[in-house]
Amino acid sequence: MSERILKTEHITQRFGGLVALSDISMEVNSGEIVGIIGPNGAGKSTLFNVITGMYNPTEGKVEMLGQDVTGWKPYRITELGFSRTFQNIRLFPRMTVQDNVIVGMHTRTKGNIFSGVFFTKKEKEERASCVREADTILRLLGLYEDRFEMGTSLPYGSQRKLEIARALATRPKLLLLDEPAAGMNEQETEELRQIVYRLKEMGYTILLIEHDMKFVMNICERIYVLNNGCMISSGTPDEVRTDPVVIEAYLGKEE
């Protein structure tokens, strides 16, 4: 039986009089690729922000690996093994591609102020280990040849991949991707689909938000559908795509 990685129970998120999420319960099991879809403003990114500790839910709880992490700070969530990308690219502009990945390892490295200032033997060995690991990740995502370029100088699609590379550097138990294909052309999207599938084959568990329905339907095993902050459907891609409630949410109801 697969290990349950993530579970949310009756999550409600209010911002003053606005109810952004209402009674959201869902789960993700080890080795799955699970999608969250819904029209603009449905609450998808808000749910990601609750899961990753950026928002403390008004009601309900978040469990990770069987542990209640509701209200935990984002850095503690990351240390537990949950890493995310963002809808808007957030690379470090004055860092190379390689260093943007290495910075994702900060929760696992042991360097301190003394070793950093004097660049001790231990610091050199740790740096060399980080470089090797970063280069392995960059090869996986097809970015190795660009490793010494500045991260923000890359084409848009490659910057998206670099965000994923940095998230992978934390060695996540759950990788959360917020609209990873946004702004990509057809070829870039197909390359991303192959990368995500390769990550699954390597044993990664992935939860993603995406507007590209072809991408979602071709890669996810289960899908949750949000609309106006409520969970309106869940199931396999085939079950979701034929659900009248989902069709109405996207296309409207015929009068």
ZATORMI-210807 format. One record per residue (C-alpha): residue number from 1; x, y, z; residue in three letters. Coordinates in steps of 0.02 Angstrom, whole numbers, plus 32768, in hexadecimal, padded with zeros to 4 digits. Layout:
ZATORMI-210807
<node><num>NUM</num><east>X</east><north>Y</north><up>Z</up><residu>Ala</residu></node>
...
end
This chain:
ZATORMI-210807
<node><num>1</num><east>8000</east><north>8000</north><up>8000</up><residu>Met</residu></node>
<node><num>2</num><east>8043</east><north>80AC</north><up>7FD1</up><residu>Ser</residu></node>
<node><num>3</num><east>8077</east><north>8123</north><up>805B</up><residu>Glu</residu></node>
<node><num>4</num><east>8008</east><north>81BC</north><up>806E</up><residu>Arg</residu></node>
<node><num>5</num><east>8077</east><north>8253</north><up>8055</up><residu>Ile</residu></node>
<node><num>6</num><east>7FF9</east><north>82E0</north><up>8065</up><residu>Leu</residu></node>
<node><num>7</num><east>7F4B</east><north>82F2</north><up>80AC</up><residu>Lys</residu></node>
<node><num>8</num><east>7EE1</east><north>838E</north><up>80C2</up><residu>Thr</residu></node>
<node><num>9</num><east>7E46</east><north>8386</north><up>812F</up><residu>Glu</residu></node>
<node><num>10</num><east>7DB8</east><north>8404</north><up>811B</up><residu>His</residu></node>
<node><num>11</num><east>7E2A</east><north>8496</north><up>80EF</up><residu>Ile</residu></node>
<node><num>12</num><east>7DD3</east><north>853E</north><up>80EE</up><residu>Thr</residu></node>
<node><num>13</num><east>7E31</east><north>85E0</north><up>80CA</up><residu>Gln</residu></node>
<node><num>14</num><east>7DE0</east><north>8689</north><up>80E6</up><residu>Arg</residu></node>
<node><num>15</num><east>7E26</east><north>8734</north><up>80C0</up><residu>Phe</residu></node>
<node><num>16</num><east>7DB1</east><north>87AA</north><up>811B</up><residu>Gly</residu></node>
<node><num>17</num><east>7D06</east><north>878B</north><up>80CD</up><residu>Gly</residu></node>
<node><num>18</num><east>7D4E</east><north>872B</north><up>8038</up><residu>Leu</residu></node>
<node><num>19</num><east>7D4B</east><north>866D</north><up>8042</up><residu>Val</residu></node>
<node><num>20</num><east>7DDB</east><north>8636</north><up>7FD3</up><residu>Ala</residu></node>
<node><num>21</num><east>7DCE</east><north>857E</north><up>8002</up><residu>Leu</residu></node>
<node><num>22</num><east>7D3C</east><north>8521</north><up>804F</up><residu>Ser</residu></node>
<node><num>23</num><east>7D47</east><north>8474</north><up>809F</up><residu>Asp</residu></node>
<node><num>24</num><east>7DD1</east><north>842D</north><up>8030</up><residu>Ile</residu></node>
<node><num>25</num><east>7E05</east><north>8379</north><up>8055</up><residu>Ser</residu></node>
<node><num>26</num><east>7E80</east><north>831C</north><up>7FE7</up><residu>Met</residu></node>
<node><num>27</num><east>7F14</east><north>82A7</north><up>7FEE</up><residu>Glu</residu></node>
<node><num>28</num><east>7FAF</east><north>8275</north><up>7F8C</up><residu>Val</residu></node>
<node><num>29</num><east>8002</east><north>81CB</north><up>7F99</up><residu>Asn</residu></node>
<node><num>30</num><east>80B6</east><north>819A</north><up>7F7A</up><residu>Ser</residu></node>
<node><num>31</num><east>80E8</east><north>818D</north><up>7EC4</up><residu>Gly</residu></node>
<node><num>32</num><east>804E</east><north>81E5</north><up>7E7E</up><residu>Glu</residu></node>
<node><num>33</num><east>803E</east><north>8277</north><up>7E09</up><residu>Ile</residu></node>
<node><num>34</num><east>7FA2</east><north>82D5</north><up>7E42</up><residu>Val</residu></node>
<node><num>35</num><east>7F5A</east><north>836F</north><up>7DEF</up><residu>Gly</residu></node>
<node><num>36</num><east>7EF3</east><north>8401</north><up>7E2F</up><residu>Ile</residu></node>
<node><num>37</num><east>7E90</east><north>845C</north><up>7DA9</up><residu>Ile</residu></node>
<node><num>38</num><east>7E0A</east><north>84E0</north><up>7DA3</up><residu>Gly</residu></node>
<node><num>39</num><east>7DDE</east><north>8587</north><up>7D52</up><residu>Pro</residu></node>
<node><num>40</num><east>7E3D</east><north>8626</north><up>7D7E</up><residu>Asn</residu></node>
<node><num>41</num><east>7E1A</east><north>865A</north><up>7E30</up><residu>Gly</residu></node>
<node><num>42</num><east>7DE4</east><north>85AB</north><up>7E64</up><residu>Ala</residu></node>
<node><num>43</num><east>7E5C</east><north>85A9</north><up>7EF9</up><residu>Gly</residu></node>
<node><num>44</num><east>7EE5</east><north>8538</north><up>7EB5</up><residu>Lys</residu></node>
<node><num>45</num><east>7F7C</east><north>85A2</north><up>7EE4</up><residu>Ser</residu></node>
<node><num>46</num><east>7F2B</east><north>85CD</north><up>7F8A</up><residu>Thr</residu></node>
<node><num>47</num><east>7F22</east><north>8513</north><up>7FB0</up><residu>Leu</residu></node>
<node><num>48</num><east>7FDB</east><north>8501</north><up>7F84</up><residu>Phe</residu></node>
<node><num>49</num><east>8003</east><north>8592</north><up>7FF8</up><residu>Asn</residu></node>
<node><num>50</num><east>7FA5</east><north>853D</north><up>8086</up><residu>Val</residu></node>
<node><num>51</num><east>7FFC</east><north>8497</north><up>8067</up><residu>Ile</residu></node>
<node><num>52</num><east>80A9</east><north>84E7</north><up>8065</up><residu>Thr</residu></node>
<node><num>53</num><east>808F</east><north>8552</north><up>8100</up><residu>Gly</residu></node>
<node><num>54</num><east>8082</east><north>85FC</north><up>80AC</up><residu>Met</residu></node>
<node><num>55</num><east>7FD0</east><north>860A</north><up>80EE</up><residu>Tyr</residu></node>
<node><num>56</num><east>7F8E</east><north>85C7</north><up>8193</up><residu>Asn</residu></node>
<node><num>57</num><east>7EE1</east><north>8580</north><up>816C</up><residu>Pro</residu></node>
<node><num>58</num><east>7E4B</east><north>85CE</north><up>81C1</up><residu>Thr</residu></node>
<node><num>59</num><east>7E06</east><north>8520</north><up>81DF</up><residu>Glu</residu></node>
<node><num>60</num><east>7E3F</east><north>846E</north><up>81C0</up><residu>Gly</residu></node>
<node><num>61</num><east>7EEA</east><north>841D</north><up>81C4</up><residu>Lys</residu></node>
<node><num>62</num><east>7F79</east><north>83E4</north><up>8156</up><residu>Val</residu></node>
<node><num>63</num><east>7FD1</east><north>833E</north><up>8174</up><residu>Glu</residu></node>
<node><num>64</num><east>8077</east><north>830F</north><up>8126</up><residu>Met</residu></node>
<node><num>65</num><east>80BB</east><north>825F</north><up>813B</up><residu>Leu</residu></node>
<node><num>66</num><east>8039</east><north>8245</north><up>81C4</up><residu>Gly</residu></node>
<node><num>67</num><east>8070</east><north>82DF</north><up>8225</up><residu>Gln</residu></node>
<node><num>68</num><east>8002</east><north>8377</north><up>8245</up><residu>Asp</residu></node>
<node><num>69</num><east>8062</east><north>840B</north><up>81FA</up><residu>Val</residu></node>
<node><num>70</num><east>7FD5</east><north>848B</north><up>81FF</up><residu>Thr</residu></node>
<node><num>71</num><east>801F</east><north>8536</north><up>8223</up><residu>Gly</residu></node>
<node><num>72</num><east>80D3</east><north>8501</north><up>8206</up><residu>Trp</residu></node>
<node><num>73</num><east>8147</east><north>8581</north><up>81B8</up><residu>Lys</residu></node>
<node><num>74</num><east>8178</east><north>8563</north><up>8101</up><residu>Pro</residu></node>
<node><num>75</num><east>822E</east><north>853B</north><up>812B</up><residu>Tyr</residu></node>
<node><num>76</num><east>81F5</east><north>84AF</north><up>81A0</up><residu>Arg</residu></node>
<node><num>77</num><east>8184</east><north>846A</north><up>8118</up><residu>Ile</residu></node>
<node><num>78</num><east>8219</east><north>846A</north><up>80A2</up><residu>Thr</residu></node>
<node><num>79</num><east>8287</east><north>8413</north><up>8122</up><residu>Glu</residu></node>
<node><num>80</num><east>8202</east><north>838C</north><up>8133</up><residu>Leu</residu></node>
<node><num>81</num><east>8212</east><north>836A</north><up>8079</up><residu>Gly</residu></node>
<node><num>82</num><east>8192</east><north>83D5</north><up>801E</up><residu>Phe</residu></node>
<node><num>83</num><east>81D1</east><north>8448</north><up>7F95</up><residu>Ser</residu></node>
<node><num>84</num><east>8176</east><north>84B5</north><up>7F18</up><residu>Arg</residu></node>
<node><num>85</num><east>8186</east><north>8523</north><up>7E80</up><residu>Thr</residu></node>
<node><num>86</num><east>8121</east><north>85C2</north><up>7E68</up><residu>Phe</residu></node>
<node><num>87</num><east>80A8</east><north>8601</north><up>7DE6</up><residu>Gln</residu></node>
<node><num>88</num><east>811B</east><north>8698</north><up>7DCD</up><residu>Asn</residu></node>
<node><num>89</num><east>81D1</east><north>8669</north><up>7DB2</up><residu>Ile</residu></node>
<node><num>90</num><east>823E</east><north>8691</north><up>7E4A</up><residu>Arg</residu></node>
<node><num>91</num><east>82F3</east><north>8675</north><up>7E1A</up><residu>Leu</residu></node>
<node><num>92</num><east>8387</east><north>86CC</north><up>7E6B</up><residu>Phe</residu></node>
<node><num>93</num><east>83BB</east><north>874B</north><up>7DE6</up><residu>Pro</residu></node>
<node><num>94</num><east>8473</east><north>875A</north><up>7E18</up><residu>Arg</residu></node>
<node><num>95</num><east>8493</east><north>869F</north><up>7E20</up><residu>Met</residu></node>
<node><num>96</num><east>84C6</east><north>8624</north><up>7D9B</up><residu>Thr</residu></node>
<node><num>97</num><east>8455</east><north>8595</north><up>7D69</up><residu>Val</residu></node>
<node><num>98</num><east>84C2</east><north>8520</north><up>7DD0</up><residu>Gln</residu></node>
<node><num>99</num><east>84BE</east><north>858F</north><up>7E6A</up><residu>Asp</residu></node>
<node><num>100</num><east>8401</east><north>85A4</north><up>7E5D</up><residu>Asn</residu></node>
<node><num>101</num><east>83F6</east><north>84E7</north><up>7E73</up><residu>Val</residu></node>
<node><num>102</num><east>8479</east><north>84DE</north><up>7EFD</up><residu>Ile</residu></node>
<node><num>103</num><east>841B</east><north>855F</north><up>7F64</up><residu>Val</residu></node>
<node><num>104</num><east>838B</east><north>84E4</north><up>7F6A</up><residu>Gly</residu></node>
<node><num>105</num><east>83FA</east><north>8471</north><up>7FD1</up><residu>Met</residu></node>
<node><num>106</num><east>8409</east><north>84EB</north><up>8063</up><residu>His</residu></node>
<node><num>107</num><east>8398</east><north>8484</north><up>80D5</up><residu>Thr</residu></node>
<node><num>108</num><east>840E</east><north>83EF</north><up>80C5</up><residu>Arg</residu></node>
<node><num>109</num><east>84BA</east><north>8441</north><up>80C7</up><residu>Thr</residu></node>
<node><num>110</num><east>851C</east><north>8458</north><up>8168</up><residu>Lys</residu></node>
<node><num>111</num><east>858F</east><north>84EB</north><up>8140</up><residu>Gly</residu></node>
<node><num>112</num><east>8598</east><north>8576</north><up>81C4</up><residu>Asn</residu></node>
<node><num>113</num><east>85DB</east><north>8627</north><up>81CA</up><residu>Ile</residu></node>
<node><num>114</num><east>868B</east><north>85EF</north><up>81FC</up><residu>Phe</residu></node>
<node><num>115</num><east>869D</east><north>856E</north><up>8172</up><residu>Ser</residu></node>
<node><num>116</num><east>8651</east><north>85E6</north><up>80F3</up><residu>Gly</residu></node>
<node><num>117</num><east>86CA</east><north>8673</north><up>811C</up><residu>Val</residu></node>
<node><num>118</num><east>8767</east><north>8609</north><up>8121</up><residu>Phe</residu></node>
<node><num>119</num><east>872F</east><north>8589</north><up>809F</up><residu>Phe</residu></node>
<node><num>120</num><east>8769</east><north>84F4</north><up>8104</up><residu>Thr</residu></node>
<node><num>121</num><east>878D</east><north>8448</north><up>80BC</up><residu>Lys</residu></node>
<node><num>122</num><east>86E2</east><north>840F</north><up>80F8</up><residu>Lys</residu></node>
<node><num>123</num><east>8692</east><north>84A3</north><up>80A0</up><residu>Glu</residu></node>
<node><num>124</num><east>86EF</east><north>847B</north><up>7FFE</up><residu>Lys</residu></node>
<node><num>125</num><east>86B7</east><north>83C5</north><up>8004</up><residu>Glu</residu></node>
<node><num>126</num><east>8603</east><north>83F6</north><up>8024</up><residu>Glu</residu></node>
<node><num>127</num><east>8607</east><north>8474</north><up>7F96</up><residu>Arg</residu></node>
<node><num>128</num><east>864E</east><north>83F1</north><up>7F1F</up><residu>Ala</residu></node>
<node><num>129</num><east>85C5</east><north>8377</north><up>7F52</up><residu>Ser</residu></node>
<node><num>130</num><east>853F</east><north>83FB</north><up>7F35</up><residu>Cys</residu></node>
<node><num>131</num><east>8586</east><north>8423</north><up>7E89</up><residu>Val</residu></node>
<node><num>132</num><east>8583</east><north>836B</north><up>7E57</up><residu>Arg</residu></node>
<node><num>133</num><east>84CF</east><north>8359</north><up>7E91</up><residu>Glu</residu></node>
<node><num>134</num><east>8499</east><north>83FB</north><up>7E3C</up><residu>Ala</residu></node>
<node><num>135</num><east>84E9</east><north>83C3</north><up>7D98</up><residu>Asp</residu></node>
<node><num>136</num><east>848D</east><north>831B</north><up>7DA2</up><residu>Thr</residu></node>
<node><num>137</num><east>83E7</east><north>8376</north><up>7DB6</up><residu>Ile</residu></node>
<node><num>138</num><east>8411</east><north>83F0</north><up>7D29</up><residu>Leu</residu></node>
<node><num>139</num><east>8439</east><north>835F</north><up>7CB4</up><residu>Arg</residu></node>
<node><num>140</num><east>8390</east><north>8312</north><up>7CDF</up><residu>Leu</residu></node>
<node><num>141</num><east>8337</east><north>83B2</north><up>7CAC</up><residu>Leu</residu></node>
<node><num>142</num><east>83A3</east><north>83D5</north><up>7C14</up><residu>Gly</residu></node>
<node><num>143</num><east>83F5</east><north>8470</north><up>7C5F</up><residu>Leu</residu></node>
<node><num>144</num><east>84A6</east><north>8431</north><up>7C7E</up><residu>Tyr</residu></node>
<node><num>145</num><east>84F3</east><north>848E</north><up>7BEA</up><residu>Glu</residu></node>
<node><num>146</num><east>84AE</east><north>8531</north><up>7C31</up><residu>Asp</residu></node>
<node><num>147</num><east>84ED</east><north>8515</north><up>7CE2</up><residu>Arg</residu></node>
<node><num>148</num><east>8562</east><north>85AB</north><up>7CE4</up><residu>Phe</residu></node>
<node><num>149</num><east>84E4</east><north>8623</north><up>7C96</up><residu>Glu</residu></node>
<node><num>150</num><east>8481</east><north>869B</north><up>7D01</up><residu>Met</residu></node>
<node><num>151</num><east>83DA</east><north>864B</north><up>7D2E</up><residu>Gly</residu></node>
<node><num>152</num><east>8371</east><north>86DD</north><up>7CF4</up><residu>Thr</residu></node>
<node><num>153</num><east>83CA</east><north>86E3</north><up>7C4B</up><residu>Ser</residu></node>
<node><num>154</num><east>837F</east><north>863D</north><up>7C16</up><residu>Leu</residu></node>
<node><num>155</num><east>82E8</east><north>8631</north><up>7BA2</up><residu>Pro</residu></node>
<node><num>156</num><east>8241</east><north>8630</north><up>7BFC</up><residu>Tyr</residu></node>
<node><num>157</num><east>8224</east><north>8575</north><up>7BED</up><residu>Gly</residu></node>
<node><num>158</num><east>82D2</east><north>854F</north><up>7C30</up><residu>Ser</residu></node>
<node><num>159</num><east>82B4</east><north>85C3</north><up>7CC4</up><residu>Gln</residu></node>
<node><num>160</num><east>821A</east><north>855C</north><up>7CEC</up><residu>Arg</residu></node>
<node><num>161</num><east>8284</east><north>84BE</north><up>7CEA</up><residu>Lys</residu></node>
<node><num>162</num><east>8307</east><north>8512</north><up>7D58</up><residu>Leu</residu></node>
<node><num>163</num><east>8283</east><north>8533</north><up>7DDC</up><residu>Glu</residu></node>
<node><num>164</num><east>825B</east><north>8479</north><up>7DDB</up><residu>Ile</residu></node>
<node><num>165</num><east>8315</east><north>8451</north><up>7DE7</up><residu>Ala</residu></node>
<node><num>166</num><east>8326</east><north>84BF</north><up>7E81</up><residu>Arg</residu></node>
<node><num>167</num><east>828F</east><north>846B</north><up>7ED1</up><residu>Ala</residu></node>
<node><num>168</num><east>82DA</east><north>83C0</north><up>7EAD</up><residu>Leu</residu></node>
<node><num>169</num><east>837A</east><north>83F6</north><up>7F06</up><residu>Ala</residu></node>
<node><num>170</num><east>831D</east><north>83EA</north><up>7FAC</up><residu>Thr</residu></node>
<node><num>171</num><east>8303</east><north>832F</north><up>7F8A</up><residu>Arg</residu></node>
<node><num>172</num><east>8247</east><north>8342</north><up>7FA1</up><residu>Pro</residu></node>
<node><num>173</num><east>81D2</east><north>82BA</north><up>7FDA</up><residu>Lys</residu></node>
<node><num>174</num><east>8149</east><north>831F</north><up>7F84</up><residu>Leu</residu></node>
<node><num>175</num><east>816B</east><north>8394</north><up>7EF3</up><residu>Leu</residu></node>
<node><num>176</num><east>80E5</east><north>841A</north><up>7EDC</up><residu>Leu</residu></node>
<node><num>177</num><east>80E3</east><north>846D</north><up>7E31</up><residu>Leu</residu></node>
<node><num>178</num><east>807B</east><north>850A</north><up>7E1B</up><residu>Asp</residu></node>
<node><num>179</num><east>804F</east><north>851B</north><up>7D62</up><residu>Glu</residu></node>
<node><num>180</num><east>80F5</east><north>84D5</north><up>7D23</up><residu>Pro</residu></node>
<node><num>181</num><east>80C0</east><north>84DF</north><up>7C6B</up><residu>Ala</residu></node>
<node><num>182</num><east>8080</east><north>8592</north><up>7C73</up><residu>Ala</residu></node>
<node><num>183</num><east>80C1</east><north>85F9</north><up>7BE1</up><residu>Gly</residu></node>
<node><num>184</num><east>8117</east><north>8565</north><up>7B8E</up><residu>Met</residu></node>
<node><num>185</num><east>8104</east><north>853C</north><up>7AD6</up><residu>Asn</residu></node>
<node><num>186</num><east>80CB</east><north>8491</north><up>7A9B</up><residu>Glu</residu></node>
<node><num>187</num><east>817B</east><north>844A</north><up>7A8D</up><residu>Gln</residu></node>
<node><num>188</num><east>81AF</east><north>848A</north><up>7B39</up><residu>Glu</residu></node>
<node><num>189</num><east>8110</east><north>8444</north><up>7B85</up><residu>Thr</residu></node>
<node><num>190</num><east>8132</east><north>8399</north><up>7B3B</up><residu>Glu</residu></node>
<node><num>191</num><east>81E5</east><north>839D</north><up>7B7E</up><residu>Glu</residu></node>
<node><num>192</num><east>819F</east><north>83CB</north><up>7C29</up><residu>Leu</residu></node>
<node><num>193</num><east>8122</east><north>833B</north><up>7C21</up><residu>Arg</residu></node>
<node><num>194</num><east>81B0</east><north>82C3</north><up>7BFF</up><residu>Gln</residu></node>
<node><num>195</num><east>8214</east><north>830B</north><up>7C91</up><residu>Ile</residu></node>
<node><num>196</num><east>8182</east><north>82FA</north><up>7D09</up><residu>Val</residu></node>
<node><num>197</num><east>8163</east><north>8247</north><up>7CD2</up><residu>Tyr</residu></node>
<node><num>198</num><east>821D</east><north>8220</north><up>7CE7</up><residu>Arg</residu></node>
<node><num>199</num><east>8216</east><north>8266</north><up>7D98</up><residu>Leu</residu></node>
<node><num>200</num><east>8185</east><north>81F1</north><up>7DBE</up><residu>Lys</residu></node>
<node><num>201</num><east>81EA</east><north>815F</north><up>7D7D</up><residu>Glu</residu></node>
<node><num>202</num><east>8276</east><north>8194</north><up>7DF3</up><residu>Met</residu></node>
<node><num>203</num><east>81FE</east><north>8188</north><up>7E85</up><residu>Gly</residu></node>
<node><num>204</num><east>81CA</east><north>823D</north><up>7E9E</up><residu>Tyr</residu></node>
<node><num>205</num><east>811B</east><north>8269</north><up>7ED9</up><residu>Thr</residu></node>
<node><num>206</num><east>80D3</east><north>8301</north><up>7E81</up><residu>Ile</residu></node>
<node><num>207</num><east>803F</east><north>8374</north><up>7E9F</up><residu>Leu</residu></node>
<node><num>208</num><east>8024</east><north>83F4</north><up>7E17</up><residu>Leu</residu></node>
<node><num>209</num><east>7FB3</east><north>8484</north><up>7DE7</up><residu>Ile</residu></node>
<node><num>210</num><east>7F9F</east><north>849D</north><up>7D2C</up><residu>Glu</residu></node>
<node><num>211</num><east>7F2B</east><north>84F4</north><up>7CB0</up><residu>His</residu></node>
<node><num>212</num><east>7F67</east><north>848E</north><up>7C1B</up><residu>Asp</residu></node>
<node><num>213</num><east>7EE2</east><north>8406</north><up>7C19</up><residu>Met</residu></node>
<node><num>214</num><east>7F3F</east><north>839A</north><up>7B9B</up><residu>Lys</residu></node>
<node><num>215</num><east>7FD8</east><north>839C</north><up>7C0B</up><residu>Phe</residu></node>
<node><num>216</num><east>7F73</east><north>8370</north><up>7CA7</up><residu>Val</residu></node>
<node><num>217</num><east>7F0B</east><north>82E7</north><up>7C57</up><residu>Met</residu></node>
<node><num>218</num><east>7FA4</east><north>8293</north><up>7C0C</up><residu>Asn</residu></node>
<node><num>219</num><east>8011</east><north>8292</north><up>7CA7</up><residu>Ile</residu></node>
<node><num>220</num><east>7FA3</east><north>8289</north><up>7D44</up><residu>Cys</residu></node>
<node><num>221</num><east>7F5B</east><north>81EC</north><up>7D91</up><residu>Glu</residu></node>
<node><num>222</num><east>7EDB</east><north>8249</north><up>7DFB</up><residu>Arg</residu></node>
<node><num>223</num><east>7E95</east><north>82F9</north><up>7DF0</up><residu>Ile</residu></node>
<node><num>224</num><east>7E3D</east><north>836C</north><up>7E6A</up><residu>Tyr</residu></node>
<node><num>225</num><east>7DD0</east><north>83F7</north><up>7E23</up><residu>Val</residu></node>
<node><num>226</num><east>7DB2</east><north>849C</north><up>7E7D</up><residu>Leu</residu></node>
<node><num>227</num><east>7D36</east><north>8524</north><up>7E53</up><residu>Asn</residu></node>
<node><num>228</num><east>7D12</east><north>85BF</north><up>7EBA</up><residu>Asn</residu></node>
<node><num>229</num><east>7D78</east><north>8576</north><up>7F49</up><residu>Gly</residu></node>
<node><num>230</num><east>7D16</east><north>84D3</north><up>7F51</up><residu>Cys</residu></node>
<node><num>231</num><east>7D43</east><north>8422</north><up>7F1F</up><residu>Met</residu></node>
<node><num>232</num><east>7CC7</east><north>83F7</north><up>7E96</up><residu>Ile</residu></node>
<node><num>233</num><east>7D10</east><north>8354</north><up>7E54</up><residu>Ser</residu></node>
<node><num>234</num><east>7D9E</east><north>82D7</north><up>7E64</up><residu>Ser</residu></node>
<node><num>235</num><east>7DD1</east><north>8236</north><up>7E0E</up><residu>Gly</residu></node>
<node><num>236</num><east>7E33</east><north>81F3</north><up>7D7B</up><residu>Thr</residu></node>
<node><num>237</num><east>7E4C</east><north>8261</north><up>7CE1</up><residu>Pro</residu></node>
<node><num>238</num><east>7DC1</east><north>8205</north><up>7C86</up><residu>Asp</residu></node>
<node><num>239</num><east>7D48</east><north>821A</north><up>7D18</up><residu>Glu</residu></node>
<node><num>240</num><east>7D6E</east><north>82D3</north><up>7D2A</up><residu>Val</residu></node>
<node><num>241</num><east>7D67</east><north>8300</north><up>7C71</up><residu>Arg</residu></node>
<node><num>242</num><east>7CB9</east><north>82B5</north><up>7C61</up><residu>Thr</residu></node>
<node><num>243</num><east>7C73</east><north>82FA</north><up>7D04</up><residu>Asp</residu></node>
<node><num>244</num><east>7BE1</east><north>8370</north><up>7CDA</up><residu>Pro</residu></node>
<node><num>245</num><east>7C0B</east><north>83DE</north><up>7D70</up><residu>Val</residu></node>
<node><num>246</num><east>7CBB</east><north>83F8</north><up>7D2F</up><residu>Val</residu></node>
<node><num>247</num><east>7C7F</east><north>841A</north><up>7C7F</up><residu>Ile</residu></node>
<node><num>248</num><east>7C06</east><north>849D</north><up>7CC3</up><residu>Glu</residu></node>
<node><num>249</num><east>7C8F</east><north>84F0</north><up>7D2A</up><residu>Ala</residu></node>
<node><num>250</num><east>7CFC</east><north>8507</north><up>7C90</up><residu>Tyr</residu></node>
<node><num>251</num><east>7C7C</east><north>8524</north><up>7C08</up><residu>Leu</residu></node>
<node><num>252</num><east>7BE6</east><north>8569</north><up>7C65</up><residu>Gly</residu></node>
<node><num>253</num><east>7B36</east><north>8526</north><up>7C6C</up><residu>Lys</residu></node>
<node><num>254</num><east>7AC1</east><north>8531</north><up>7BD9</up><residu>Glu</residu></node>
<node><num>255</num><east>7A28</east><north>8596</north><up>7C03</up><residu>Glu</residu></node>
end
